[in-house]
Amino acid sequence: MDMLLQVLTWTLSLLGLVGIGWLVWWRLRHDEAGPWGFVLKCTASAALGFVFVRFGVEFFRAGGFTAVFGLGAGMACALALGVIWREELIGVVGNVFGGVYEDKRELEPKPYYAVAEAKRMAGDIPGAIAAVRAELEKFPGDFDGHMRLAALLAEHSGDLAGALAVIENALRLEGLTPGQISYALNTAADWHLKFGRDSESARLAIERITTLLPGTGAALHAQQRLANHATPEMLAHEDDHRPIAIPEFDRKLGLRRKKPVGPEKPDINAEERRLRDRLARHPKDWGAREELARLYVEEFEFFERGLQELEILITTPGQPKAEVVRWLHQKADWQVKFFNDVAAGRATLKRIQDLFPNSAAAERATAAMMHLQPVSKFAKKKAGEEPPA
């Protein structure tokens, strides 16, 4: 048994020496002051330890007035050791408390486009393109990098075909959101119109949004854009930069008396036909339908027909929330302004609360309901029109 304990003691001692040796070797390699800095720290610590044992402990044991010198020597040695090993002590304490707040999760690697942006701003477009391509080699699935590269090619290098090819590659990436798909195709359509002056290719790019993202808000906005899409005739008219002939200035124009001529009134019947034809081609064009409702209410005074057109917009499935809220506020405004029906206006605003409960729109509708007031006879649109009894 004694032999076993002696073997265990020697084994533990050997392991302790190996551990101390490894610690010394590791510190020699990783110490910020260099290997000689760690050696100097150990040498100074050993000298302080000798002074502490030889003088501090001896004087303290002697007792009496000499013990004061021993206590002072010990405190001086401890302070000197603290100064020598201050960085290590601070590191130990800092790691204990810093580990509580430190986020130990590994940072996700991301592409770095600051260099490319700096080169673009400096006018070095080839360098910017090379920098973006270098990042895309490391992160081939980065959608933002593909769109940056496409923008550099189309807007700064005049390479529309290359930019469109990059967009096609971006559309093949996995995990794209509807917003990213819509952004890429709308950007392609813009470039077809701006750089290629190709209305048909732009229209096909927008139609792809409705095909790839059916039933989404992006598809709804694409349909609105198709309804107002620039035709080849419109592009040709924009490109026709004919000089404008300025007539000779009449020097006596200010001395002549002329009767003031009011602005020419638009043909509201022709405007109605134009809007009806537009809705026949694009039934989901809410801009044209809202314009038609406003024409009926404010020009023709066909109040019921105008409210019906507005109701079609409100009740069509898939309409954006912000637009529905705006149309309901518009309907309530017309009901109070032209019908002097405050109760109907409040009922219309209450629909916002029912459709979007616990939302900012519902709170604004509540405030608007509280401020609805009957319209006085002086606020009527037509002069001499009396409010209903």
Phi and psi in degrees as a GROMACS rama.xvg file:
@    title "Ramachandran Plot"
@    xaxis  label "Phi"
@    yaxis  label "Psi"
@TYPE xy
-62.6278  -39.3882  ASP-2
-62.5405  -40.8106  MET-3
-64.7577  -41.4627  LEU-4
-65.4097  -36.9669  LEU-5
-67.2907  -40.4607  GLN-6
-62.8751  -42.4999  VAL-7
-63.5874  -38.2139  LEU-8
-64.2217  -46.1205  THR-9
-63.8649  -36.6642  TRP-10
-64.7994  -45.7534  THR-11
-64.9341  -37.8931  LEU-12
-63.622  -42.4144  SER-13
-63.358  -43.7483  LEU-14
-63.1022  -37.155  LEU-15
-63.6904  -42.2491  GLY-16
-65.021  -40.2665  LEU-17
-63.257  -42.4366  VAL-18
-63.612  -41.6097  GLY-19
-65.1687  -40.3617  ILE-20
-63.9108  -41.3086  GLY-21
-65.2864  -39.3773  TRP-22
-62.5735  -43.3756  LEU-23
-63.1061  -43.3116  VAL-24
-63.8976  -42.0397  TRP-25
-65.3812  -40.9542  TRP-26
-68.2144  -33.3784  ARG-27
-62.5537  -32.4009  LEU-28
-85.8136  -30.712  ARG-29
-111.411  -0.00203391  HIS-30
-68.4232  135.049  ASP-31
-64.4525  -29.275  GLU-32
-82.3291  1.69001  ALA-33
91.0512  167.799  GLY-34
-61.2641  -37.3777  PRO-35
-72.0754  -26.4553  TRP-36
-64.3646  -40.0328  GLY-37
-68.2032  -38.4635  PHE-38
-63.2719  -43.0895  VAL-39
-63.132  -39.0232  LEU-40
-62.806  -43.7598  LYS-41
-64.9955  -42.1315  CYS-42
-63.256  -45.5225  THR-43
-63.5561  -38.4059  ALA-44
-65.691  -39.9554  SER-45
-63.9332  -41.2347  ALA-46
-64.0609  -41.34  ALA-47
-65.7049  -37.9615  LEU-48
-63.0606  -39.3945  GLY-49
-64.6142  -43.3499  PHE-50
-62.4638  -40.8866  VAL-51
-63.6026  -46.1214  PHE-52
-71.8182  -42.5239  VAL-53
-72.9362  -40.2307  ARG-54
-110.396  -47.2723  PHE-55
-61.7857  -49.9969  GLY-56
-68.1005  -40.8642  VAL-57
-63.9506  -46.3907  GLU-58
-64.4421  -37.4223  PHE-59
-67.8115  -36.3233  PHE-60
-70.8784  -28.5288  ARG-61
-63.1693  -27.065  ALA-62
76.933  179.864  GLY-63
68.5235  -150.577  GLY-64
-66.6681  -26.755  PHE-65
-66.4717  -28.7921  THR-66
-62.3665  -28.859  ALA-67
-62.9611  -43.2693  VAL-68
-63.592  -38.466  PHE-69
-63.5208  -41.3085  GLY-70
-66.0583  -39.2738  LEU-71
-65.9952  -39.6593  GLY-72
-64.166  -39.9357  ALA-73
-64.2043  -42.2665  GLY-74
-66.622  -37.487  MET-75
-64.7794  -42.3294  ALA-76
-63.4878  -42.07  CYS-77
-64.0096  -40.3898  ALA-78
-64.5657  -42.4538  LEU-79
-63.1645  -40.1742  ALA-80
-63.9124  -38.5154  LEU-81
-63.6858  -38.2846  GLY-82
-66.5412  -41.439  VAL-83
-64.8572  -43.7091  ILE-84
-104.601  28.3145  TRP-85
-63.5123  -40.5373  ARG-86
-64.1526  -42.1998  GLU-87
-65.5219  -41.6557  GLU-88
-64.892  -42.6749  LEU-89
-63.9381  -38.5064  ILE-90
-63.0833  -41.1365  GLY-91
-64.9068  -48.5022  VAL-92
-65.2708  -41.2678  VAL-93
-64.3186  -37.9457  GLY-94
-66.3532  -35.0065  ASN-95
-64.6752  -48.4169  VAL-96
-82.5333  -33.5715  PHE-97
-69.4853  -26.8842  GLY-98
-63.8483  -22.8653  GLY-99
-69.419  -37.6454  VAL-100
-102.236  -15.1474  TYR-101
-73.1922  132.884  GLU-102
-85.4393  108.277  ASP-103
-88.3506  3.63312  LYS-104
-70.656  141.62  ARG-105
-70.8917  137.821  GLU-106
-71.2354  134.642  LEU-107
-73.6425  126.049  GLU-108
-64.7017  136.125  PRO-109
-132.975  154.939  LYS-110
-68.2435  153.673  PRO-111
-123.1  108.139  TYR-112
-107.768  9.95181  TYR-113
-63.362  -37.7968  ALA-114
-64.6033  -43.3787  VAL-115
-63.9038  -40.4678  ALA-116
-66.7179  -38.795  GLU-117
-64.1265  -41.5699  ALA-118
-67.0351  -37.1004  LYS-119
-63.0654  -44.1463  ARG-120
-66.9984  -27.7027  MET-121
-82.8481  -4.14838  ALA-122
91.3671  3.17973  GLY-123
-90.6199  77.5042  ASP-124
-67.3921  -45.3645  ILE-125
-58.1625  -39.9373  PRO-126
-64.891  -38.969  GLY-127
-64.9832  -41.9761  ALA-128
-63.0682  -43.0755  ILE-129
-63.2467  -38.0426  ALA-130
-66.7828  -39.995  ALA-131
-67.3818  -42.2099  VAL-132
-62.6758  -36.0566  ARG-133
-63.6723  -39.7472  ALA-134
-69.5665  -36.3018  GLU-135
-68.7206  -26.4195  LEU-136
-65.7635  -33.7008  GLU-137
-83.7321  -30.6042  LYS-138
-130.682  74.9565  PHE-139
-67.61  -16.4089  PRO-140
-96.4375  14.9092  GLY-141
-85.3781  112.783  ASP-142
-66.036  -41.8852  PHE-143
-61.0527  -38.8054  ASP-144
-63.9257  -40.4468  GLY-145
-63.0741  -42.2952  HIS-146
-69.479  -34.0855  MET-147
-62.8282  -44.2642  ARG-148
-63.8863  -42.6148  LEU-149
-62.1012  -40.5919  ALA-150
-65.0252  -40.097  ALA-151
-62.8708  -39.3533  LEU-152
-70.92  -44.2977  LEU-153
-78.3799  -46.699  ALA-154
-90.4332  -20.1889  GLU-155
-120.006  -20.1557  HIS-156
-114.076  -7.93629  SER-157
70.7168  17.0142  GLY-158
-100.308  79.0214  ASP-159
-66.5861  -41.0883  LEU-160
-61.7399  -42.6693  ALA-161
-65.414  -38.2143  GLY-162
-65.1079  -42.7454  ALA-163
-65.9908  -33.907  LEU-164
-66.2341  -38.2677  ALA-165
-65.0545  -39.0041  VAL-166
-64.1767  -39.6371  ILE-167
-62.533  -39.6856  GLU-168
-64.4391  -37.6017  ASN-169
-65.5378  -35.9542  ALA-170
-69.8773  -16.2085  LEU-171
-88.3303  -3.84516  ARG-172
-67.2036  152.406  LEU-173
-85.9082  148.614  GLU-174
76.1919  22.9314  GLY-175
-72.4885  143.331  LEU-176
-86.7063  159.732  THR-177
-56.513  -35.8031  PRO-178
-63.8453  -38.7403  GLY-179
-68.8184  -41.0425  GLN-180
-63.6114  -44.5097  ILE-181
-63.7877  -41.3228  SER-182
-62.6615  -43.6441  TYR-183
-64.0075  -45.2751  ALA-184
-73.0603  -36.6462  LEU-185
-65.3177  -37.3035  ASN-186
-64.4956  -42.0027  THR-187
-60.9058  -41.4747  ALA-188
-63.6833  -42.5112  ALA-189
-59.9717  -42.2352  ASP-190
-70.1694  -34.7428  TRP-191
-58.9768  -41.077  HIS-192
-75.8638  -42.0565  LEU-193
-76.9156  -45.1181  LYS-194
-100.998  -36.1756  PHE-195
-94.1363  -15.4968  GLY-196
51.0142  41.7924  ARG-197
-115.7  96.275  ASP-198
-68.19  -38.6998  SER-199
-67.1783  -43.1563  GLU-200
-65.3794  -36.4473  SER-201
-64.5469  -41.1472  ALA-202
-63.3523  -41.0947  ARG-203
-64.4005  -37.4747  LEU-204
-64.0896  -40.2974  ALA-205
-69.5654  -37.6448  ILE-206
-64.3155  -29.3547  GLU-207
-62.4111  -29.2651  ARG-208
-63.5608  -44.2462  ILE-209
-67.6046  -27.5174  THR-210
-78.709  -43.0487  THR-211
-79.1443  -28.2353  LEU-212
-127.135  58.6414  LEU-213
-67.1608  142.085  PRO-214
77.0188  10.233  GLY-215
-106.285  167.804  THR-216
-63.531  -32.9892  GLY-217
-63.7541  -39.9982  ALA-218
-66.1321  -37.7284  ALA-219
-64.165  -43.6596  LEU-220
-67.1057  -33.4648  HIS-221
-65.3408  -37.7403  ALA-222
-64.2645  -38.5137  GLN-223
-65.1349  -36.6626  GLN-224
-70.0262  -36.5826  ARG-225
-63.7528  -35.9644  LEU-226
-65.6375  -25.0805  ALA-227
-116.1  27.6715  ASN-228
-71.3687  143.266  HIS-229
-71.6398  127.617  ALA-230
-87.1486  164.214  THR-231
-58.3122  -33.9133  PRO-232
-64.1584  -39.9135  GLU-233
-65.2809  -40.6049  MET-234
-65.3952  -39.5931  LEU-235
-64.9267  -36.879  ALA-236
-66.6346  -37.8611  HIS-237
-66.118  -35.4977  GLU-238
-79.5441  -11.0112  ASP-239
-85.6772  89.112  ASP-240
-93.7831  76.0582  HIS-241
-83.6124  144.165  ARG-242
-67.5967  142.505  PRO-243
-93.7657  123.466  ILE-244
-80.9805  124.123  ALA-245
-98.308  119.861  ILE-246
-67.0046  161.493  PRO-247
-66.8705  138.442  GLU-248
-74.9353  130.429  PHE-249
-86.9315  114.933  ASP-250
-69.85  -25.7917  ARG-251
-99.639  18.8831  LYS-252
-63.9885  -36.7994  LEU-253
-72.3896  -14.0478  GLY-254
-91.2723  -12.1115  LEU-255
-88.789  141.644  ARG-256
-99.1887  123.441  ARG-257
-131.234  146.605  LYS-258
-70.3607  135.348  LYS-259
-63.129  133.684  PRO-260
-108.124  123.459  VAL-261
-71.7685  162.369  GLY-262
-62.7423  142.114  PRO-263
-69.1582  127.358  GLU-264
-74.3234  137.753  LYS-265
-71.81  153.845  PRO-266
-79.2574  99.1443  ASP-267
-69.903  -26.0949  ILE-268
-67.6019  -41.7583  ASN-269
-65.9376  -35.4743  ALA-270
-65.2951  -39.0341  GLU-271
-64.1694  -43.3403  GLU-272
-62.1522  -40.0524  ARG-273
-62.5557  -43.9735  ARG-274
-69.2962  -38.161  LEU-275
-64.757  -41.5887  ARG-276
-63.7074  -39.0457  ASP-277
-65.5729  -39.8209  ARG-278
-71.139  -27.7237  LEU-279
-66.6947  -35.3638  ALA-280
-80.6411  -36.2859  ARG-281
-133.117  85.1712  HIS-282
-61.5458  -23.4027  PRO-283
-95.7042  14.4355  LYS-284
-78.3621  96.0566  ASP-285
-72.8197  -23.3196  TRP-286
-64.2004  -44.5748  GLY-287
-67.3446  -39.0651  ALA-288
-69.1528  -38.721  ARG-289
-65.7447  -39.0294  GLU-290
-64.374  -37.4333  GLU-291
-67.2263  -41.635  LEU-292
-61.0196  -41.8483  ALA-293
-65.3764  -36.637  ARG-294
-64.0412  -42.7848  LEU-295
-64.3122  -43.4539  TYR-296
-77.3219  -47.3342  VAL-297
-93.8534  -17.4097  GLU-298
-112.256  -53.2791  GLU-299
-78.9953  -22.7691  PHE-300
62.88  30.7948  GLU-301
-89.5873  76.8657  PHE-302
-61.742  -45.9088  PHE-303
-63.8873  -41.1865  GLU-304
-66.0857  -37.6329  ARG-305
-65.3399  -41.4208  GLY-306
-67.5868  -32.197  LEU-307
-65.0704  -42.7954  GLN-308
-62.862  -40.156  GLU-309
-67.0529  -35.4883  LEU-310
-67.3433  -31.9094  GLU-311
-61.8219  -42.2352  ILE-312
-63.9447  -41.5453  LEU-313
-68.164  -39.2283  ILE-314
-93.191  -3.14508  THR-315
-68.3603  127.845  THR-316
-63.3412  146.44  PRO-317
84.0314  6.33032  GLY-318
-71.25  146.699  GLN-319
-61.8908  144.209  PRO-320
-59.585  -43.391  LYS-321
-62.4063  -37.9656  ALA-322
-69.8216  -41.4137  GLU-323
-60.7949  -43.4441  VAL-324
-62.7035  -42.0702  VAL-325
-64.5844  -41.4974  ARG-326
-66.9762  -36.9129  TRP-327
-66.8951  -38.9868  LEU-328
-64.2748  -38.7244  HIS-329
-64.5826  -41.2174  GLN-330
-64.3401  -43.9027  LYS-331
-62.2651  -38.6247  ALA-332
-63.5874  -43.1572  ASP-333
-67.2421  -37.8278  TRP-334
-62.95  -37.4763  GLN-335
-78.8506  -40.7027  VAL-336
-73.1162  -41.5557  LYS-337
-103.642  -25.7  PHE-338
-102.669  -14.6966  PHE-339
54.9869  36.0347  ASN-340
-109.152  89.5045  ASP-341
-67.4784  -37.6982  VAL-342
-61.5763  -43.2398  ALA-343
-66.066  -37.4832  ALA-344
-63.6867  -41.3716  GLY-345
-67.474  -36.2026  ARG-346
-64.4005  -37.4538  ALA-347
-66.2228  -42.4941  THR-348
-67.7043  -30.4398  LEU-349
-65.5376  -25.2807  LYS-350
-62.2047  -30.5808  ARG-351
-64.3101  -42.0443  ILE-352
-63.6655  -36.5882  GLN-353
-73.8269  -37.1001  ASP-354
-77.041  -38.0603  LEU-355
-129.782  69.2598  PHE-356
-67.8647  152.284  PRO-357
56.7358  37.8432  ASN-358
-124.59  166.411  SER-359
-64.0862  -34.2105  ALA-360
-63.3693  -38.8128  ALA-361
-65.5764  -38.565  ALA-362
-65.6671  -40.7611  GLU-363
-66.1684  -35.4365  ARG-364
-65.3384  -38.7556  ALA-365
-61.2626  -44.1273  THR-366
-64.5353  -39.0172  ALA-367
-67.1596  -35.8715  ALA-368
-62.4178  -36.5386  MET-369
-70.2526  -23.1289  MET-370
-101.765  0.948055  HIS-371
-68.97  129.442  LEU-372
-134.294  148.952  GLN-373
-58.8466  147.253  PRO-374
-85.6488  130.009  VAL-375
-76.198  166.947  SER-376
-66.7535  -21.6187  LYS-377
-79.2941  -15.4714  PHE-378
-98.2733  6.40771  ALA-379
-67.453  151.908  LYS-380
-71.1793  -41.4116  LYS-381
-96.8054  131.328  LYS-382
-63.6972  138.163  ALA-383
82.8424  -1.48935  GLY-384
-81.2868  124.379  GLU-385
-91.9067  145.457  GLU-386
-67.6869  152.697  PRO-387
-66.8228  148.057  PRO-388
